Amino acid sequence: MAGASPAIPSTGAVALQMKRSALDTTAATTCRVLRMSRIIVVGAGINGVTTAIELTKRGHEVLLVDPGPLPHPLAASTDISKAVRATYGADEDYTALAERSIRCWRRWNEEFGTTLYHEVGAMFVRHRKMEPGDFEYESFKLLERRGVKLARMDSPQLWKRFPAWNPELYRDGVLEIEAGYAESGRAVATLIEGAKSLGVQLRSGSRFVRLDEGDKRVKGIVVQEQQRNAVIPSEAKRRRGTPRQDLEVTPRDPFSTSLGMTSLSGDFVVMTVGAWTPYLLPFTRSFFRATGQPVFHLKPAEPELFEPERFPVFGADITATGYYGFPINRDGVVKIANHGAGREMSPDSSDRVVTSEEEKNLREFLASTFPSLADAPIVYTRLCMYCDTHDGHFWIARDPEREGLVVAAGDNGHGFKFAPVLGEIIADATEGKENPLLEKFRWRPGVRAGTASDAARSKGKL
């Protein structure tokens, strides 16, 4: 069933057109960083690379560490698409941040000279009429108050624009016109090249082993150098949903020795390792839960039905079904995935594979919602790993018990859209600068399970 994932195009010598900026020491801070610091960022996914770029722009020496290859094939961000939308129910913080992020995505398209963000619209629709308290209703009302371009999906005439849908099943919803999706794998690859051009030291091929700490302070990290030309077996790659090409892991540090342990020192360590967080930092296991969500790539028999102008990014009664998806891409693939409870597991687990039950549930959904996709071949599957917090909010904060450690995790499956702005927020946390959002994303070990507030996420099991 699963096939090879569409390849991520090479970024070549793409570089960020950014100038280094001196560290701003005029802003109010809780603990100002008044000198250039050596900062180790662990994890070169979207949070790590944007953080490394922002800290470098602020004048710090940054070392970005990742086991590689890059983009990492098991990372959540290494995919063909991620939704970029401001529909967040009644949550004004995320809505405002998403609006700002969308403007930045447009600017990135210009700065990079390539289209990473596609503004094709995003629609969230329901089986019944929207009512107060519904995710779609609250999103519509908040975005309407904020002057966002919208259309209400309660007109039979409007539904005729989207012929792939079953119009008898979906009656109402919101179409956010200035929204869309980002080509996530390409974006990460492009940003990595940009980070290197800015002077970020990239150490690919080094696996994080543990923090180097003592006297309640983190002084750096210990890494293990990956064996040169180590190849992930094809069967393991298939089960984990990664491309079939051989993946060579080559250390970039010429002084590394095969499988040797190395200590790296820094003034701060920023952990941006996503769903690996509770496994690499065992003391966070009561804060975070790693879950896998099924992702499917399909090849439609009638591709014209799924062109962006007829098939925008969607959520199909998402709080009940969990299903969302994207228009057809340049490789003729329609991606559909689930934003639900998921299955708890390590990102490296051999169970990280889409099950026959998950495929069966998808087929039932397709038969009722997109009849022309009901029998479409599935050409690729993977489990997208979330790092969940108990309350559904991001976790971007200094560890109060370990000076020098910053943890940026808890994407809860809705973080990628904020790529252009999250690096700034994580950098503020690292420097100790005031940022109103850091109160929401603070260190909060007292939050208990069952308090999740992600209004778009299905609570049911697949």
C-alpha positions in Angstrom: 0.0 0.0 0.0 2.6 2.5 1.0 4.9 3.9 -1.7 7.7 6.4 -2.0 7.1 9.9 -0.8 7.4 12.7 -3.3 11.0 13.9 -3.2 11.8 17.3 -1.7 13.6 19.4 -4.4 17.1 20.5 -3.7 17.4 24.1 -2.4 20.9 24.5 -3.8 22.5 27.7 -2.7 19.2 29.4 -1.5 20.1 32.0 1.1 18.2 34.3 3.3 18.4 37.9 2.4 18.8 39.0 6.0 21.4 41.2 7.8 22.8 40.4 11.1 21.4 42.7 13.8 22.9 43.7 17.1 21.2 42.3 20.2 18.5 44.7 21.3 19.2 45.4 25.0 16.7 48.2 25.3 13.6 46.1 25.6 12.4 45.2 29.1 13.6 41.8 30.2 13.3 39.5 33.2 16.9 38.4 32.8 18.7 40.3 30.0 21.3 38.6 27.9 23.7 41.5 27.6 26.5 39.8 25.7 26.9 37.4 22.8 26.2 33.9 24.1 27.1 30.5 22.7 23.7 28.7 22.3 23.2 25.1 21.3 19.9 24.4 19.6 19.1 20.6 19.5 16.8 19.5 16.7 16.9 21.0 13.2 13.2 20.8 12.4 11.1 23.9 11.9 11.3 25.2 15.4 15.0 24.5 15.7 16.1 26.1 12.4 13.9 29.2 12.8 15.2 29.6 16.4 18.8 29.3 15.2 18.2 31.9 12.5 16.6 34.4 15.0 19.3 34.0 17.6 22.0 34.4 15.0 20.4 37.6 13.8 20.5 38.8 17.4 24.2 38.4 17.6 24.6 35.1 19.3 26.9 32.2 18.3 24.6 29.3 17.5 25.3 25.6 17.1 22.5 23.6 15.5 22.7 19.9 16.3 20.7 17.1 14.7 21.3 13.4 14.0 20.5 14.0 10.3 20.0 13.6 7.5 18.3 16.9 6.9 15.5 17.5 6.7 15.1 14.6 9.1 12.9 11.9 7.5 11.1 11.1 10.7 10.4 14.7 11.7 6.8 15.9 11.7 7.7 18.8 9.4 9.2 16.6 6.7 6.1 16.3 4.7 4.6 17.7 1.5 2.1 20.2 3.2 1.0 21.8 6.4 -2.1 23.9 6.8 -1.7 27.7 7.3 -5.0 29.2 8.6 -6.2 31.7 11.2 -9.4 29.7 12.1 -8.9 29.0 15.8 -12.3 29.1 17.2 -12.6 31.8 19.8 -8.9 31.9 20.7 -7.7 35.4 19.9 -4.1 34.8 20.7 -3.6 32.0 18.1 -5.8 33.8 15.6 -3.8 37.1 15.8 -0.5 35.2 15.7 -1.7 33.2 12.6 -2.7 36.4 10.8 0.8 37.8 11.4 2.4 34.5 10.3 0.4 34.5 7.1 1.8 37.9 6.2 5.3 36.6 7.0 4.8 33.5 4.7 4.0 35.9 1.9 7.2 37.8 2.5 9.2 34.5 2.7 7.9 33.6 -0.8 9.4 36.9 -2.0 12.7 36.7 -0.1 13.4 33.1 -1.1 12.3 33.6 -4.7 10.2 30.4 -4.6 6.7 29.6 -3.6 6.7 27.8 -0.2 3.3 29.1 0.8 0.3 28.6 -1.4 -2.7 30.9 -0.6 -5.5 28.7 -1.9 -8.0 29.2 0.9 -9.1 27.0 3.8 -12.6 25.8 4.5 -13.9 24.2 7.7 -17.4 22.8 7.2 -20.0 21.0 9.3 -22.8 18.4 8.7 -25.3 20.7 10.3 -25.9 24.5 10.6 -23.2 26.2 12.6 -24.2 27.2 16.2 -22.6 29.2 19.0 -19.9 27.1 20.6 -19.0 25.2 17.4 -15.4 25.6 16.3 -16.5 26.8 12.8 -19.0 29.3 14.2 -16.6 30.8 16.8 -13.9 31.0 14.1 -16.3 32.7 11.7 -17.4 35.3 14.3 -13.9 36.1 15.5 -12.4 36.4 12.0 -15.4 38.5 10.9 -14.8 40.9 13.7 -11.1 41.1 12.8 -11.9 42.0 9.2 -10.6 38.8 7.6 -11.8 37.9 4.2 -14.4 35.1 4.6 -17.4 33.4 3.0 -20.0 31.4 4.8 -20.5 27.9 3.3 -24.3 27.8 3.7 -25.3 28.5 0.1 -26.0 25.7 -2.4 -24.7 28.0 -5.1 -21.4 28.4 -3.4 -21.0 24.6 -2.9 -21.2 24.2 -6.7 -17.7 25.6 -6.8 -16.4 22.5 -5.0 -17.7 19.5 -7.0 -15.6 16.9 -5.3 -17.6 17.3 -2.1 -20.9 15.5 -1.3 -23.2 18.6 -1.0 -25.9 16.6 0.7 -23.7 15.9 3.7 -22.2 19.3 4.5 -24.5 22.2 5.1 -22.5 25.1 6.7 -19.1 26.4 7.6 -16.5 29.0 7.0 -14.2 29.6 4.0 -11.1 31.6 5.0 -10.0 33.1 1.7 -6.5 34.4 2.7 -5.2 31.0 4.0 -3.7 27.9 2.5 -0.8 25.6 3.0 3.0 25.5 3.2 5.2 23.0 1.5 6.7 22.0 4.8 9.6 19.7 3.7 10.8 22.3 1.1 10.4 25.1 3.7 12.7 23.3 6.2 15.3 22.5 3.5 15.3 26.1 2.4 15.6 27.5 5.9 18.5 25.2 6.6 20.4 26.6 3.7 19.5 30.1 4.9 20.7 29.3 8.4 24.1 28.2 7.0 24.4 31.3 4.9 23.8 33.4 8.1 26.6 31.7 9.9 24.7 29.1 12.0 27.1 26.2 12.7 25.3 23.1 11.6 26.4 19.8 13.2 24.4 17.1 11.4 25.3 13.5 12.2 25.4 14.0 16.0 22.8 12.2 18.1 21.8 13.9 21.4 22.6 11.5 24.3 22.0 13.7 27.4 22.3 17.1 29.0 25.7 18.0 30.5 24.5 19.4 33.8 25.6 20.0 37.4 24.8 22.3 40.3 21.3 22.9 38.8 22.8 24.3 35.7 23.0 23.0 32.1 26.5 23.5 30.7 26.0 21.8 27.3 25.1 18.5 25.9 26.7 15.1 25.2 26.3 13.7 21.7 27.2 10.5 19.9 28.6 10.7 16.4 26.7 8.7 13.9 28.6 6.0 12.0 29.7 7.2 8.6 27.5 6.0 5.7 25.1 4.3 8.1 22.1 3.2 6.0 18.6 2.8 7.4 17.2 -0.5 6.2 14.5 -0.2 3.5 11.9 -2.2 5.5 12.4 0.0 8.6 12.1 3.0 6.4 8.9 1.7 4.9 7.3 1.0 8.2 8.2 4.4 9.5 6.8 6.2 6.4 10.1 7.5 5.1 11.3 7.6 1.5 12.9 4.5 0.1 16.1 6.1 -1.0 19.2 5.1 1.1 19.7 7.7 3.8 23.3 8.3 4.6 24.3 9.9 7.8 27.6 11.7 7.6 29.1 13.8 10.4 30.0 17.3 9.3 32.6 17.7 12.0 35.9 16.4 10.6 37.2 15.8 14.2 34.3 13.4 15.1 35.1 9.8 15.5 32.8 7.0 14.5 30.4 6.3 17.4 32.4 8.5 19.7 31.0 10.5 22.5 31.5 14.3 22.4 30.8 17.0 24.9 29.6 20.3 23.5 29.5 23.3 25.8 27.2 26.3 25.7 25.7 29.1 27.7 22.2 27.9 26.8 20.7 24.7 25.4 17.5 25.0 23.5 15.7 21.7 23.0 13.5 21.8 19.9 13.1 18.0 19.3 9.3 17.7 19.0 7.8 14.3 19.8 11.3 13.1 21.0 11.1 15.5 23.9 9.7 13.2 26.6 12.2 10.5 25.5 15.3 12.6 25.4 14.3 14.6 28.5 12.8 11.9 30.8 11.9 14.5 33.5 9.3 16.0 31.0 7.3 12.8 30.6 4.6 14.0 32.9 4.3 17.2 30.7 4.3 15.8 27.2 2.8 12.9 25.3 4.0 11.7 21.8 1.2 10.6 19.5 1.1 9.4 16.0 -1.6 10.5 13.5 -2.3 8.7 10.2 -1.4 10.5 7.0 -2.4 9.3 3.5 -1.3 10.4 0.0 -3.8 9.4 -2.7 -3.8 9.6 -6.5 -7.3 10.6 -7.8 -8.7 9.3 -11.0 -10.2 12.7 -11.7 -7.4 15.1 -10.7 -9.2 18.1 -12.1 -11.7 17.9 -9.2 -8.9 18.5 -6.7 -7.2 21.5 -8.2 -6.8 24.3 -5.7 -9.5 26.6 -7.2 -12.0 23.8 -6.7 -10.6 22.1 -3.7 -9.0 24.3 -1.0 -7.4 23.1 2.2 -10.3 21.7 4.3 -11.5 20.4 7.6 -14.5 18.1 7.2 -16.6 18.4 10.4 -13.1 18.2 12.0 -14.2 18.2 15.6 -16.2 15.0 14.9 -14.2 13.2 12.2 -10.7 14.6 12.7 -10.2 14.6 8.9 -8.5 17.4 7.0 -6.7 17.7 3.7 -5.1 19.5 0.8 -5.6 20.2 -2.9 -3.6 18.1 -5.4 0.1 19.0 -5.6 2.6 19.1 -8.5 3.0 15.3 -8.2 -0.7 14.6 -8.6 -1.1 13.7 -4.9 -4.0 14.6 -2.6 -3.0 14.4 1.1 -5.6 13.6 3.7 -4.8 13.1 7.4 -6.5 13.0 10.8 -6.2 15.4 13.7 -7.5 13.3 16.6 -6.4 11.5 19.7 -3.8 9.5 17.9 -1.8 6.6 19.3 0.9 7.1 21.9 4.3 5.9 20.9 8.0 6.9 20.5 8.8 8.5 17.2 11.3 5.7 16.7 8.8 2.9 17.5 8.5 0.0 15.1 4.7 0.5 15.6 5.0 3.8 13.7 3.0 2.5 10.8 -0.6 3.2 9.5 -2.8 0.3 10.4 -5.5 -1.5 8.3 -8.1 -0.1 10.7 -7.0 3.4 10.1 -7.1 2.8 6.3 -10.6 1.3 6.7 -11.8 4.4 8.6 -10.3 6.6 5.9 -12.1 4.7 3.1 -15.4 5.1 5.0 -14.9 8.8 5.3 -14.0 9.2 1.6 -17.0 7.2 0.5 -19.3 9.6 2.2 -17.5 12.9 1.7 -15.5 12.6 -1.6 -17.0 9.7 -3.5 -14.6 10.1 -6.4 -11.7 9.4 -4.0 -13.3 6.3 -2.4 -11.3 3.8 -4.4 -8.3 6.0 -5.2 -4.9 4.2 -4.7 -3.0 5.1 -1.6 0.6 5.7 -2.8 2.2 6.7 0.6 1.4 6.6 4.3 3.1 7.8 7.4 2.3 8.5 11.0 2.8 12.2 11.8 4.1 12.6 15.3 2.7 15.2 17.6 4.2 16.4 20.9 1.1 16.9 23.0 0.7 19.0 26.1 -2.2 18.4 28.5 -3.9 21.8 27.7 -3.2 21.9 24.0 -0.9 25.0 24.1 2.7 25.3 23.1 5.4 25.0 25.7 8.2 27.5 25.3 10.0 28.3 28.5 13.2 28.2 30.6 13.4 25.3 33.0 13.1 26.8 36.5 15.1 23.9 38.0 17.9 23.8 35.4 19.5 27.1 34.6 20.5 27.5 31.0 17.9 25.1 29.6 15.0 26.2 27.4 12.4 23.7 26.2 10.4 24.6 23.1 7.9 21.7 22.5 4.2 20.9 22.6 3.2 21.6 19.0 0.0 19.6 19.5 -0.2 19.2 15.7 -0.8 22.8 14.9 2.6 24.4 15.1 4.0 24.5 11.6 1.9 27.4 10.3 3.6 29.7 12.9 7.1 28.9 11.5 7.9 32.6 10.6 7.1 33.8 14.1 7.9 30.9 16.5 11.7 31.4 16.2 11.3 34.9 17.6 9.2 33.7 20.5 11.7 31.0 21.4 14.5 33.4 21.1 12.7 35.8 23.5 12.3 32.9 26.0 16.0 32.1 25.7 17.1 35.7 26.2 14.6 36.2 29.0 12.8 39.0 27.1 9.2 39.8 27.9 6.7 38.6 25.3 3.0 38.4 26.2 2.6 35.0 24.6 5.2 33.5 26.9 2.7 33.6 29.7 0.4 31.3 27.7 3.4 29.0 26.8 5.0 29.1 30.2 6.5 26.3 32.2 3.4 24.7 33.7 3.9 21.3 35.3 0.7 21.6 37.3 -1.5 21.3 34.2 -3.3 17.9 34.2 -4.5 15.6 31.5 -8.0 16.2 30.2 -7.7 20.0 30.0 -6.9 20.3 26.3 -8.3 23.3 24.6 -7.6 22.7 20.9 -11.0 23.5 19.5 -10.3 21.9 16.1 -9.1 18.5 17.4 -11.3 15.5 17.3 -11.6 13.8 20.7 -12.7 10.5 19.3 -10.5 7.5 18.4 -10.0 6.5 14.8 
